[in-house]
Amino acid sequence: MYERIDQIVREAGRIVLSAHHISDSVKEKTSHCDLVTKYDTMVQDFLYRELLAAFPEAGFYGEEGDVLEIADKRGYFIVDPIDGTTNFIRHARQSSINVGYYLDGRMEYGAVYQPYTDELFTAQRGCGAYLNGKPIRMNNLPLSESIVMYGSAIYYRQTIPLTAQLMAELLPSVLDFRRSGTAGLDLCYVAAGRADAFFECCLRPWDYAAASLIIQEAGGIVTALDGSPLRFFDRCSVAVGSPQSHPELMKLVGRVLQQPDMKGRLP
């Protein structure tokens, strides 16, 4: 049944690839660094229409307009139509379409599509993680051998000191850092072994819902930065690592969070 989700996500990718004169439709949402284009709305409208036509019993939770239609639903889609909108505006070709299916209190299916490279990352609970139909597996490395991807949580200014402190504490302890500006793809790259860990101090569910299941099915661990479970209704920090690196990451983060000036920085 989830093959239809994959088809719909790939079809939505054609809207992204067909985009032209993107800068003409840019608008600010919450700040000058939180942007939206007409294509974000077009992709979400397409996903809303097609996903609910295929799954009429499902609800829908989407970024654009903060669409929340989940009342009395066992399952609902959590959707980011273009994850990495700033990349999209700048023609960086590093954006994704994220579609997660949340059923009976947990993520059941996740699809993250990079239309520019035609890479579709998918996972169904209990069935493993895949890239274009081929199994993927996380590297099980200690933090000292890990490439760490991170996000700046730039929309949430109160987290900037914490992000900076975590980077300062981590840098001597890891192999290197990477940042792409697209949380969904960052998580999938970790799942596929292109990097090894990830953190960001504040994200919304549509940024991580689909990819969090892909991480788990690829053998990784994903939690909030304080070690608590991810939240799928509200803002949340995200920490990802292997069975070796995640406990090390949590220990380091815990030391930082205990500093007096870092209290209250997490959502």
MIBABA-272817 format. One line per field, with one value per residue (C-alpha): residue number from 0; x, y, z; residue in three letters. Coordinates in Angstrom, 2 decimals. Layout:
BEGIN
num: (NUM	...);
east: (X	...);
north: (Y	...);
up: (Z	...);
residuo: (ALA	...);
This chain:
BEGIN
num: (0	1	2	3	4	5	6	7	8	9	10	11	12	13	14	15	16	17	18	19	20	21	22	23	24	25	26	27	28	29	30	31	32	33	34	35	36	37	38	39	40	41	42	43	44	45	46	47	48	49	50	51	52	53	54	55	56	57	58	59	60	61	62	63	64	65	66	67	68	69	70	71	72	73	74	75	76	77	78	79	80	81	82	83	84	85	86	87	88	89	90	91	92	93	94	95	96	97	98	99	100	101	102	103	104	105	106	107	108	109	110	111	112	113	114	115	116	117	118	119	120	121	122	123	124	125	126	127	128	129	130	131	132	133	134	135	136	137	138	139	140	141	142	143	144	145	146	147	148	149	150	151	152	153	154	155	156	157	158	159	160	161	162	163	164	165	166	167	168	169	170	171	172	173	174	175	176	177	178	179	180	181	182	183	184	185	186	187	188	189	190	191	192	193	194	195	196	197	198	199	200	201	202	203	204	205	206	207	208	209	210	211	212	213	214	215	216	217	218	219	220	221	222	223	224	225	226	227	228	229	230	231	232	233	234	235	236	237	238	239	240	241	242	243	244	245	246	247	248	249	250	251	252	253	254	255	256	257	258	259	260	261	262	263	264	265	266);
east: (0.00	2.92	4.12	1.43	3.05	6.35	4.64	2.95	6.19	8.03	5.23	5.51	9.20	8.30	6.76	10.06	12.06	9.72	10.12	11.22	11.49	11.48	12.65	9.58	7.33	9.38	7.61	8.63	6.78	7.96	11.17	13.53	15.22	11.97	10.87	8.19	7.55	4.50	6.08	6.05	2.30	1.84	3.66	1.75	-1.59	-0.67	0.37	-2.76	-5.01	-3.25	-2.39	-5.89	-7.40	-5.28	-5.79	-9.20	-9.18	-5.97	-5.42	-2.89	-0.30	1.60	4.08	2.60	-0.25	0.43	-2.39	-3.56	-6.43	-5.95	-8.96	-10.47	-7.87	-5.86	-3.21	-2.08	0.56	3.28	4.48	7.21	6.60	10.05	12.54	15.35	13.37	16.32	18.42	15.57	15.43	19.20	19.19	21.47	19.71	19.73	16.09	13.71	10.05	9.32	6.24	5.80	2.80	2.06	-0.24	-1.49	1.08	4.23	5.81	4.74	6.21	8.65	9.63	12.19	12.77	15.65	14.29	17.53	19.41	16.34	17.11	14.13	14.82	12.07	11.30	8.36	8.39	10.01	11.01	14.36	15.48	16.03	17.48	15.80	14.78	18.21	18.84	20.87	22.52	24.07	27.73	28.20	31.12	32.24	31.93	35.67	35.32	32.04	31.18	28.49	25.80	24.02	21.39	21.57	17.89	18.21	14.45	14.66	17.14	17.16	18.92	21.93	24.15	23.41	24.17	27.46	28.44	27.59	29.72	32.62	32.40	31.96	34.60	37.61	35.76	34.60	36.06	34.40	31.16	28.83	25.77	23.41	20.46	17.98	17.31	15.39	18.28	20.85	19.12	18.87	22.54	23.36	21.09	22.91	26.39	27.40	27.71	27.37	25.50	23.27	21.97	19.76	18.36	14.88	12.92	9.27	7.81	7.66	11.45	12.24	9.15	9.73	13.50	13.39	11.90	14.48	17.21	15.70	15.20	18.82	20.04	20.39	19.07	17.09	15.91	15.60	18.84	17.82	17.30	13.50	11.39	10.73	7.51	5.31	2.88	5.26	8.80	11.57	15.34	16.85	19.93	20.96	23.76	24.77	24.58	28.17	28.00	24.55	25.37	28.58	26.66	24.09	26.83	28.47	25.15	24.20	27.33	26.52	22.87	23.95	25.75	23.74	23.51	22.27	19.19	15.90	17.49	15.73	12.06);
north: (0.00	2.37	2.14	4.69	7.16	6.73	7.40	10.54	11.87	11.34	13.11	16.03	16.19	17.15	20.37	21.21	20.42	22.51	25.63	28.85	32.48	31.21	34.49	36.28	34.42	34.55	35.72	35.92	33.84	34.33	36.24	37.32	33.89	31.87	31.94	30.41	30.35	29.58	26.22	25.18	25.76	24.07	20.95	20.79	21.25	18.43	16.13	16.95	16.14	12.98	11.44	11.88	10.55	7.41	7.26	8.87	7.68	9.63	13.10	15.68	17.84	20.12	22.95	25.56	27.27	24.88	22.68	20.41	18.05	15.05	15.05	11.58	10.00	6.88	7.94	11.09	12.35	14.72	16.69	19.16	20.01	21.54	20.95	23.39	26.27	28.67	26.17	25.95	29.73	29.89	27.05	24.97	21.75	20.44	20.14	17.31	16.38	14.72	12.56	10.57	8.46	8.46	5.63	4.66	6.76	6.00	6.54	3.77	4.91	7.52	8.79	11.52	12.40	14.42	15.30	16.79	13.51	11.25	9.65	8.26	7.20	5.05	2.94	0.96	0.04	-3.36	-3.70	-1.89	1.31	1.73	4.08	3.64	0.15	-0.99	-1.59	0.98	0.70	3.23	3.10	1.94	4.19	5.90	9.66	10.08	8.53	10.22	12.91	14.96	16.78	19.62	22.30	25.85	26.17	29.70	30.41	29.98	32.60	31.48	28.27	29.99	30.01	26.33	25.41	27.28	25.67	22.18	22.72	23.98	20.93	18.45	19.64	18.24	14.94	14.12	13.57	16.61	18.58	18.89	21.13	21.02	23.20	20.36	18.36	15.57	14.86	15.20	12.39	10.24	10.77	9.53	6.52	5.77	6.02	9.27	10.78	9.30	11.57	14.64	17.27	20.34	22.29	22.98	21.54	21.01	17.51	17.79	18.27	14.96	12.72	10.71	10.56	9.55	6.21	5.81	6.31	3.71	1.16	1.72	0.74	4.18	5.86	9.11	11.10	14.67	16.24	15.63	11.93	12.05	10.65	12.84	14.83	14.72	17.51	20.32	21.66	19.33	19.05	16.08	13.94	11.01	8.52	4.90	2.44	3.48	7.23	8.14	7.45	9.45	12.31	12.27	12.41	15.42	17.20	16.55	18.34	21.34	21.48	21.59	24.90	27.69	29.88	26.94	26.18	26.83	26.84	23.70	23.72);
up: (0.00	0.64	-2.95	-3.76	-1.33	-3.17	-6.49	-5.18	-3.69	-6.96	-8.84	-6.42	-7.26	-10.82	-9.51	-7.81	-10.95	-13.12	-10.96	-12.67	-11.59	-8.01	-6.47	-7.83	-5.40	-2.20	0.95	4.60	7.18	10.76	9.96	7.19	7.30	7.33	3.71	1.52	-2.22	-4.31	-5.08	-1.41	-1.44	-4.82	-3.68	-0.39	-2.15	-4.54	-1.69	0.30	-2.64	-3.80	-0.42	0.97	-2.26	-1.82	1.99	2.67	6.27	7.05	8.47	7.33	9.12	6.73	7.12	4.81	6.57	9.47	8.17	10.98	10.20	12.47	14.79	15.28	12.97	13.76	11.28	9.55	7.14	8.38	5.36	4.47	0.81	0.29	3.10	2.41	0.95	1.15	-0.81	-3.31	-3.70	-4.20	-6.76	-4.54	-5.67	-2.10	-1.01	-0.27	-0.06	3.30	3.85	7.03	8.03	11.76	12.86	16.31	18.15	16.17	12.79	10.42	7.09	5.88	2.44	1.76	-1.89	-3.32	-6.78	-8.12	-7.67	-7.96	-4.58	-2.68	0.91	2.44	5.48	6.79	10.46	10.94	7.28	7.03	5.30	1.57	-1.01	-4.41	-3.34	-2.11	1.61	3.54	6.94	9.30	10.21	13.81	14.74	17.93	18.09	17.52	14.06	13.18	10.67	12.40	10.47	12.24	11.81	13.08	14.15	12.84	13.11	16.90	18.04	21.68	20.63	18.99	22.13	22.73	19.11	19.27	22.58	21.35	18.25	20.37	22.66	19.82	17.39	19.31	19.79	16.23	12.79	11.18	10.70	7.70	7.14	4.18	5.25	4.82	7.97	6.23	3.89	6.68	8.57	5.46	4.67	8.17	7.61	4.35	5.90	4.21	7.69	11.15	13.58	13.65	16.02	15.89	18.81	17.44	14.51	13.63	13.12	9.33	9.29	10.98	11.11	7.94	8.30	11.97	10.99	8.22	10.84	13.15	10.40	9.29	12.75	14.34	17.46	17.35	20.36	21.52	22.76	26.37	25.58	25.61	22.74	19.72	19.70	16.61	17.53	18.47	18.23	19.32	19.34	17.51	18.23	16.04	16.41	16.17	19.08	19.79	19.23	20.55	24.22	23.83	22.23	25.03	27.67	26.01	25.47	29.08	30.30	28.12	29.20	32.85	32.32	33.96	30.84	28.73	30.79	29.01	25.54	24.34	23.26);
residuo: (MET	TYR	GLU	ARG	ILE	ASP	GLN	ILE	VAL	ARG	GLU	ALA	GLY	ARG	ILE	VAL	LEU	SER	ALA	HIS	HIS	ILE	SER	ASP	SER	VAL	LYS	GLU	LYS	THR	SER	HIS	CYS	ASP	LEU	VAL	THR	LYS	TYR	ASP	THR	MET	VAL	GLN	ASP	PHE	LEU	TYR	ARG	GLU	LEU	LEU	ALA	ALA	PHE	PRO	GLU	ALA	GLY	PHE	TYR	GLY	GLU	GLU	GLY	ASP	VAL	LEU	GLU	ILE	ALA	ASP	LYS	ARG	GLY	TYR	PHE	ILE	VAL	ASP	PRO	ILE	ASP	GLY	THR	THR	ASN	PHE	ILE	ARG	HIS	ALA	ARG	GLN	SER	SER	ILE	ASN	VAL	GLY	TYR	TYR	LEU	ASP	GLY	ARG	MET	GLU	TYR	GLY	ALA	VAL	TYR	GLN	PRO	TYR	THR	ASP	GLU	LEU	PHE	THR	ALA	GLN	ARG	GLY	CYS	GLY	ALA	TYR	LEU	ASN	GLY	LYS	PRO	ILE	ARG	MET	ASN	ASN	LEU	PRO	LEU	SER	GLU	SER	ILE	VAL	MET	TYR	GLY	SER	ALA	ILE	TYR	TYR	ARG	GLN	THR	ILE	PRO	LEU	THR	ALA	GLN	LEU	MET	ALA	GLU	LEU	LEU	PRO	SER	VAL	LEU	ASP	PHE	ARG	ARG	SER	GLY	THR	ALA	GLY	LEU	ASP	LEU	CYS	TYR	VAL	ALA	ALA	GLY	ARG	ALA	ASP	ALA	PHE	PHE	GLU	CYS	CYS	LEU	ARG	PRO	TRP	ASP	TYR	ALA	ALA	ALA	SER	LEU	ILE	ILE	GLN	GLU	ALA	GLY	GLY	ILE	VAL	THR	ALA	LEU	ASP	GLY	SER	PRO	LEU	ARG	PHE	PHE	ASP	ARG	CYS	SER	VAL	ALA	VAL	GLY	SER	PRO	GLN	SER	HIS	PRO	GLU	LEU	MET	LYS	LEU	VAL	GLY	ARG	VAL	LEU	GLN	GLN	PRO	ASP	MET	LYS	GLY	ARG	LEU	PRO);
